[in-house]
Amino acid sequence: TDRPRPALQSYRGGSVAVALSATLSTALQHTAQRHGVTLFMVLLSGWSALLARLSGQNDVVIGTPVANRQRAEIEGLIGFFVNTLALRVDVQDDPSVAQLLAQVKATTLNAYAHQDIPFEQVVEAVNPPRSMSHSPIFQVMLSLNNTPDGGELALPGLSLAPIELPYTTTQFDLSLSLTDVGGEIIGCLEYASDLFDAATAERIAAYYQTLLAGIVADDRQAVSRLPLLDAGQRRQILANWSSAKAEYPQSLCLHQLFEAQVEKTPDAVAVTFEDKNLSYRELNRRANQVAHYLLALGIRPDDRVAVCVERGLEMVVGLLGILKAGGAYIPLDPGYPADRLGYMLADSSPVALLTQSAVQGELPDLAALRLPTLLLDTAAPLAHYPEHNPDPTALGLTQQHLAYVIYTSGSTGLPKGVMVEHAQVARLFAATQDQFRFDNTDVWTLFHSFAFDFSVWELWGALIYGGRLVVVPYLTSRSFDAFYALLCR
C-alpha cells in the first residue's frame, strides 16, 4: 500500500479501467479449455498469483460473489440471492501455472458445493479478530459478470442510454470486476483511496495484464517467475535506472569539481542567503582562506573538522574550506540539544571546530576538548591567509579520502557517524545525471539541515555543476507560505 491502514475504514475509493485485448482474452479462453477449467478460474489464478507476489504472502484469500440460484424453484424469482464465497489459494510451494490452475479449480468447485451457507455464518464460525479498519476474512474481491454491462435497453416511448458514474466508495481494499463483452474482457479495479493512490492502482492493473499474458504463454513456469513488467518497464529499470557503469570523474574531489566551475563562470552567483550573494569567485576565495588556515594547523587528509553554524553564507564557506584542506566536515546543527552536540564532538574526535560568535556560547565546554576554533563571522583571523586554491596533489588527496561524516538521528539508540568519501558523492550525481540533466542553469534550495544527509544532494548538486544554491532560512523552511514565496522569487 501507499499508506498505512487507518484505524477506522472510511470506505472512500476510486477506480481505474481494466481492458484486456481481444488476443489476450481469446488466449485466456483457450488456456481454460486446455486445462479443463473455467475462464473465472484462470482469472482467479492470475489475481491470486499477483496478490501473493505484491504482498509477499503465500496464503491468499479472495472473495467472490455467486448468484446462489442453483435451485430450480428460485431461478425465476425476483430478488437478491447473491452470496459471497471466500476462496483460499496457497502458493507456498511455488507451484507451476498448471498446478495453480488445478488447485484453484478444486478450491472453487468445493466452495460452489457449499455456496448455500451465508457468508455471515462463515464469519461467525471462523470468528476472526474483528477490526474497524477492514472487513473480516478477506479484503480483496474478484468477480466475473455473466451479464455484460452496456446492453441495449428499450422501453416503449422512452430513450435509454447507460451512463458511467465514477466510483467514490469501496468496501474492500481492492475489488476487480470483469465482464466478457464481445470476446474482450473489460472492467474496472476499485481501490480504497485510504491505502492506494490512483497511479498505484493503475500499475496493479497493468501488472495483472502482464501476468495473465505470462500464464497463457507458458503453463509450465513457476508462479514466482511470471512476469509483472512489460518490455518498456523492464528496459527502464534494467537499462535506464540500473546502469552499473555510470561514468563519473574518477580523479577529482568535490571541491575540485567546484573549482572547475569557478574557472568557467567566476562571476555567476554561487550562493544566496536572504539578500546576500556570493559569486563563484568570491566563494572560492573565502573558502581558500579557511583552507589555508586549517592547513596551517596541520590538517591532513581524512582529518575531521566539526562545523557548527547557523544557516547562511558562512556555512557553505566553511564546508568548502574544510574539503579544500583535505579534511572531512562534521556538520553539527546548532539547534540540537547540548548533550547531543557534546556526544557528537566527543565521538567524532575532530581536530578543529568552525563556528560563529552567536553559536559558540551554546556549545558544550570546549576547553576540555582543546579544539582549535575559528569564528567564521570574524574576518580578522583569516585576513592574511592566501586566496589561491591549495594543491590537492601536494596534499596527497584523492577521491577515496573522506568528504564528510554525518550522524544518524539516533532514533534506535545513540547517533552513529556515517563516513562518506568524495567518490561516493561524485558517483551519486553521475548515476542520476541522465534523469535530472544537472547544469549551470539550475537553482537549488538548501532546505534541509546541513546535518541531515539529504543536504549533500542539495549542496553539491548546485555547486559542482555551476548552479545557484539558495540557503533557506530556518523559519522559512518551517512555513509553507514563506517557502512558497521564496520559490516564487
C-alpha positions in Angstrom: 0.0 0.0 0.0 1.0 3.6 -0.4 -0.1 4.5 3.2 -0.6 2.6 6.5 -4.1 1.3 7.1 -6.1 3.8 9.2 -7.7 2.7 12.4 -11.2 3.3 11.0 -12.2 2.3 7.5 -13.6 5.3 5.6 -14.9 3.4 2.5 -13.5 6.2 0.3 -12.4 4.8 -3.0 -11.8 5.2 -6.7 -11.5 3.1 -9.8 -9.3 2.5 -12.8 -10.3 0.9 -16.1 -9.1 -2.6 -17.0 -9.3 -3.8 -20.6 -7.7 -7.0 -21.8 -7.0 -7.1 -25.6 -9.1 -9.5 -27.8 -5.9 -11.5 -28.4 -5.2 -12.0 -24.7 -8.9 -12.6 -23.9 -9.1 -15.4 -26.5 -5.8 -16.9 -25.3 -7.2 -17.0 -21.7 -10.3 -18.8 -23.0 -8.1 -21.4 -24.8 -6.0 -21.8 -21.7 -9.1 -22.5 -19.7 -10.3 -25.1 -22.2 -6.9 -26.8 -22.3 -6.8 -27.3 -18.6 -10.5 -28.1 -18.1 -11.3 -25.0 -16.0 -13.5 -22.0 -16.4 -12.4 -18.5 -17.5 -13.1 -17.3 -14.0 -10.7 -19.9 -12.6 -7.9 -18.7 -14.9 -8.6 -15.1 -13.9 -8.7 -16.0 -10.2 -5.4 -17.9 -10.6 -3.8 -14.8 -12.1 -5.3 -12.5 -9.5 -4.1 -14.6 -6.5 -0.7 -15.0 -8.0 -0.4 -11.3 -8.4 -1.5 -10.6 -4.9 0.9 -13.1 -3.5 3.8 -11.5 -5.4 2.9 -8.0 -4.4 2.2 -8.7 -0.7 4.9 -11.3 -0.1 2.3 -13.6 1.4 1.9 -17.2 0.3 -1.6 -17.7 1.6 -4.2 -15.5 -0.2 -7.9 -15.3 0.5 -10.1 -13.6 -2.2 -13.8 -13.0 -2.0 -16.2 -13.6 -5.0 -19.9 -13.2 -5.4 -22.2 -16.0 -6.6 -25.7 -15.8 -7.9 -26.9 -18.5 -5.5 -29.7 -19.6 -7.8 -28.7 -23.2 -8.3 -32.1 -24.5 -7.2 -34.7 -24.7 -10.0 -37.5 -23.3 -7.8 -35.7 -19.9 -7.3 -34.2 -19.4 -10.8 -37.0 -17.3 -12.0 -37.8 -15.4 -8.7 -37.2 -11.7 -8.5 -35.0 -10.9 -5.6 -31.5 -10.7 -4.3 -30.0 -14.1 -3.6 -26.3 -13.2 -4.0 -23.9 -14.8 -1.6 -20.1 -14.3 -1.1 -17.5 -17.1 -1.1 -14.1 -16.9 0.4 -11.6 -18.7 -1.9 -8.2 -19.6 -0.4 -5.2 -20.1 -2.6 -1.8 -21.3 -1.3 1.4 -20.7 -3.3 3.7 -21.8 -0.5 5.5 -24.4 -2.7 5.8 -22.1 -5.7 3.5 -24.2 -8.0 3.7 -24.1 -11.7 0.8 -22.4 -13.6 -0.7 -25.8 -14.4 -0.6 -26.8 -10.7 -2.0 -23.5 -9.6 -4.9 -23.9 -12.1 -5.6 -27.4 -10.7 -5.6 -26.1 -7.1 -7.9 -23.2 -7.9 -10.3 -25.5 -9.7 -10.5 -27.8 -6.7 -10.9 -24.9 -4.3 -13.6 -23.2 -6.4 -15.7 -26.3 -7.0 -15.6 -27.2 -3.3 -16.7 -23.6 -2.5 -19.5 -23.8 -5.1 -20.7 -27.1 -3.5 -21.3 -25.2 -0.2 -22.5 -21.8 -1.6 -25.8 -22.1 0.2 -24.1 -21.2 3.5 -24.5 -17.5 4.1 -21.1 -15.7 4.3 -22.3 -14.2 7.6 -22.4 -17.7 9.2 -18.9 -18.4 7.9 -17.6 -15.3 9.6 -19.4 -16.3 12.9 -17.9 -19.8 12.6 -14.4 -18.7 11.9 -14.7 -15.8 14.4 -11.6 -13.9 13.3 -10.3 -10.9 15.3 -12.5 -8.0 14.3 -11.3 -4.6 13.4 -12.9 -1.3 12.4 -10.1 -0.9 9.8 -11.0 -3.7 7.4 -13.6 -6.3 6.5 -13.2 -9.8 8.1 -11.9 -12.9 6.3 -10.8 -11.2 3.1 -10.0 -7.6 1.9 -9.8 -8.3 -1.9 -12.6 -9.3 -4.3 -12.8 -10.7 -7.8 -16.0 -11.0 -9.9 -16.6 -12.1 -13.5 -20.1 -10.9 -14.5 -22.1 -13.2 -16.8 -24.4 -10.3 -17.9 -22.4 -7.7 -19.8 -22.7 -4.1 -19.0 -23.9 -1.7 -21.6 -26.6 -4.0 -23.0 -29.2 -2.3 -25.1 -32.2 -1.1 -23.1 -35.6 -0.4 -24.7 -38.9 0.7 -23.2 -41.9 1.9 -25.1 -41.9 5.7 -25.5 -38.5 6.2 -23.8 -35.0 6.7 -25.0 -32.5 5.0 -22.7 -28.7 5.1 -22.6 -26.2 3.8 -19.9 -24.2 6.5 -18.0 -20.9 5.6 -16.4 -20.7 7.0 -12.9 -17.4 7.4 -11.1 -16.7 5.2 -8.1 -16.2 7.2 -5.0 -16.7 4.4 -2.4 -15.5 0.9 -2.0 -16.0 -1.8 0.6 -12.7 -3.6 0.1 -9.0 -2.7 -0.3 -9.1 -3.9 -3.9 -12.1 -5.2 -6.0 -11.6 -6.4 -9.5 -14.8 -6.6 -11.6 -14.6 -8.1 -15.1 -17.0 -8.8 -17.9 -16.6 -10.6 -21.2 -18.0 -8.2 -23.8 -17.8 -9.4 -27.4 -14.8 -11.5 -26.9 -12.9 -8.9 -24.9 -12.6 -8.9 -21.1 -13.1 -5.4 -19.7 -14.0 -4.0 -16.3 -12.5 -1.9 -13.5 -10.4 -2.1 -10.5 -11.8 -0.4 -7.4 -9.4 0.7 -4.7 -9.5 2.1 -1.2 -8.1 5.6 -1.5 -7.0 5.5 2.2 -4.5 2.9 1.1 -3.7 3.4 -2.6 -3.1 6.2 -5.0 -4.7 6.1 -8.4 -1.3 5.6 -10.0 -0.6 2.6 -7.9 -4.0 1.0 -8.8 -3.1 1.6 -12.5 0.2 -0.2 -12.0 -1.5 -3.1 -10.3 -4.0 -3.4 -13.2 -1.1 -3.3 -15.7 0.8 -5.9 -13.7 -2.3 -8.1 -13.8 -2.4 -8.0 -17.6 1.3 -8.7 -18.0 1.0 -11.7 -15.6 -2.0 -13.1 -17.4 0.0 -12.9 -20.7 2.7 -14.9 -18.9 0.1 -17.5 -17.8 -1.1 -18.2 -21.4 2.5 -18.1 -22.8 3.9 -21.0 -20.7 1.9 -23.0 -18.2 5.0 -24.9 -17.0 6.7 -21.9 -15.4 6.5 -21.3 -11.7 4.2 -18.7 -10.2 7.3 -16.8 -8.9 8.6 -16.5 -12.4 5.5 -15.0 -14.0 6.3 -11.5 -15.4 4.9 -8.4 -13.9 6.7 -5.7 -16.0 6.1 -5.2 -19.7 9.1 -4.7 -22.1 9.2 -0.9 -21.6 9.2 -1.1 -17.8 11.9 -3.8 -17.8 14.1 -1.6 -20.1 13.6 1.4 -17.9 14.6 -0.4 -14.7 17.4 -2.6 -16.1 18.9 -0.2 -18.6 18.0 3.3 -17.7 17.9 3.1 -13.9 20.4 0.4 -13.2 23.5 1.2 -15.2 26.4 -0.3 -13.3 28.9 1.6 -15.4 27.9 5.2 -15.0 30.8 7.4 -15.9 32.0 9.8 -13.3 35.1 12.0 -12.8 37.3 9.5 -11.1 40.2 11.7 -10.2 38.5 14.9 -8.9 37.3 15.6 -5.4 34.1 17.6 -4.8 35.9 20.9 -4.2 37.9 20.3 -7.4 34.6 19.9 -9.4 33.6 23.2 -7.8 36.8 24.9 -8.7 36.3 23.8 -12.3 33.0 25.8 -12.3 34.9 28.8 -10.8 37.1 28.8 -13.9 34.0 28.5 -16.2 31.7 31.1 -14.6 33.6 33.1 -12.0 31.0 35.9 -11.8 27.9 33.7 -11.7 26.0 33.7 -8.3 27.0 30.6 -6.4 25.2 31.1 -3.1 22.3 33.2 -1.9 21.1 33.8 1.6 18.3 36.3 2.2 19.5 39.5 0.4 23.2 38.4 0.3 25.1 36.7 -2.6 28.5 35.2 -3.2 29.8 34.7 -6.7 31.8 31.6 -7.6 35.0 33.6 -7.5 34.1 35.2 -4.1 33.0 31.9 -2.5 36.2 30.2 -3.8 38.5 32.9 -2.4 36.9 32.9 1.1 36.9 29.1 1.2 40.6 29.1 0.2 41.4 31.3 3.2 39.6 28.9 5.5 41.5 26.0 3.9 44.9 27.7 4.4 44.0 28.4 8.0 43.3 24.7 8.5 46.5 23.7 6.7 48.5 25.9 9.0 47.0 23.9 11.9 48.4 20.7 10.3 45.2 19.3 8.8 45.8 16.1 6.8 43.5 14.1 4.5 40.8 12.3 6.4 41.2 14.5 9.5 37.7 15.5 10.7 36.7 19.1 11.3 33.5 20.0 13.1 31.2 22.8 11.8 28.5 24.3 14.0 27.0 27.4 12.3 23.6 28.9 11.6 22.3 28.7 8.0 23.9 31.2 5.8 26.8 32.0 3.5 29.4 31.2 6.2 28.1 27.6 6.4 29.0 27.0 2.7 32.3 28.8 3.0 33.3 26.6 6.0 32.3 23.3 4.3 34.2 24.1 1.1 37.3 25.3 3.1 37.4 22.0 5.0 37.3 19.9 1.8 40.0 22.1 0.2 42.3 21.5 3.1 41.8 17.7 2.7 39.6 17.3 5.8 36.2 15.8 6.2 33.4 18.0 7.6 31.2 17.0 10.5 28.0 19.2 10.4 26.6 20.0 13.8 23.2 21.7 13.8 23.2 24.4 16.5 19.6 23.7 17.1 20.5 20.2 18.6 20.4 19.8 22.4 23.7 20.5 24.1 24.0 16.8 25.2 23.7 15.6 21.6 26.3 18.1 20.4 28.6 17.1 23.2 28.3 13.5 22.3 28.9 14.0 18.6 32.0 16.2 19.3 33.4 13.6 21.7 32.6 10.6 19.5 34.0 12.1 16.2 37.3 13.4 17.6 37.6 16.4 15.4 40.9 18.2 15.1 39.3 21.7 14.8 36.0 23.5 15.0 34.5 26.1 12.8 31.6 28.1 14.4 30.2 31.6 15.0 30.2 34.0 17.8 26.4 33.6 18.5 26.7 29.8 18.5 29.9 29.3 20.4 28.2 30.0 23.7 25.6 27.3 23.1 28.2 24.6 22.7 29.3 22.3 25.5 32.5 23.1 27.3 35.2 23.3 24.6 38.1 23.8 26.9 38.1 20.1 27.8 38.3 19.2 24.1 41.1 21.6 23.4 39.9 22.2 19.9 41.4 25.0 17.8 38.3 27.1 17.0 37.7 29.5 14.1 34.8 32.0 14.2 33.7 32.3 10.6 31.8 35.5 11.2 35.0 37.3 12.2 37.1 38.3 9.2 40.3 39.3 11.0 41.7 35.8 11.7 41.6 35.0 8.0 42.7 38.3 6.5 46.4 37.3 6.0 45.7 33.8 4.6 46.1 33.2 0.8 43.1 33.2 -1.5 44.5 30.7 -4.1 43.5 27.0 -4.3 45.5 24.6 -2.2 47.3 22.0 -4.3 45.5 18.6 -3.8 48.4 16.7 -5.3 50.8 18.2 -2.7 48.3 17.2 0.0 48.1 13.6 -1.4 44.3 14.0 -1.6 42.3 11.5 -3.7 38.6 10.6 -4.2 39.0 7.8 -1.7 39.5 10.2 1.1 36.6 11.2 3.4 34.4 14.1 2.4 32.1 14.2 5.4 30.8 12.4 8.5 27.1 12.8 9.1 25.4 11.4 12.2 22.2 9.4 12.1 19.1 10.5 14.1 19.8 8.2 16.9 16.2 7.0 17.0 17.3 3.4 17.6 20.0 4.3 20.1 23.0 6.6 20.1 23.6 8.6 16.9 26.1 6.9 14.6 28.6 8.7 12.4 28.4 7.6 8.7 31.7 8.3 6.8 31.3 9.1 3.1 34.1 9.5 0.5 34.4 12.1 -2.3 34.0 9.3 -4.9 30.6 8.1 -3.5 29.1 11.6 -3.8 30.6 12.1 -7.3 29.1 8.7 -8.3 25.7 9.7 -6.9 25.4 12.6 -9.3 26.9 10.8 -12.3 24.4 8.0 -11.8 21.4 10.4 -11.8 22.6 12.9 -14.5 20.6 11.2 -17.2 17.4 11.7 -15.2 18.0 15.2 -14.0 20.3 16.8 -16.5 22.2 19.0 -14.0 23.7 22.2 -15.4 24.6 25.8 -14.6 21.0 27.0 -15.1 19.8 25.1 -12.1 18.6 26.8 -8.9 18.8 24.6 -5.8 17.4 25.2 -2.3 19.4 24.1 0.7 16.1 23.3 2.5 17.2 20.7 5.0 19.6 21.0 7.9 23.2 20.6 6.7 23.5 17.9 9.4 20.9 15.8 7.5 22.3 13.6 4.7 19.9 14.9 2.1 21.7 18.3 2.3 24.6 16.7 0.4 22.3 16.3 -2.6 21.1 19.9 -2.4 24.5 21.5 -1.7 26.8 19.7 -4.2 24.1 19.4 -6.8 24.3 23.1 -7.2 28.0 23.8 -6.7 29.7 21.1 -8.8 27.5 21.9 -11.8 27.7 25.7 -11.7 24.2 26.2 -10.4 22.9 28.6 -7.8 22.4 27.5 -4.2 19.7 29.3 -2.2 20.2 28.7 1.5 16.7 28.6 3.1 16.4 30.4 6.4 15.2 28.1 9.2 11.9 29.9 9.8 11.1 29.9 6.1 11.7 26.1 6.0 9.0 25.7 8.7 6.3 27.8 6.9 4.6 26.6 3.7 3.6 30.1 2.8 7.0 31.6 3.4 8.8 28.8 1.5 6.4 29.1 -1.4 7.0 32.9 -1.6 10.8 32.2 -1.6 10.3 29.7 -4.5 8.3 32.3 -6.4 11.1 34.8 -6.1 
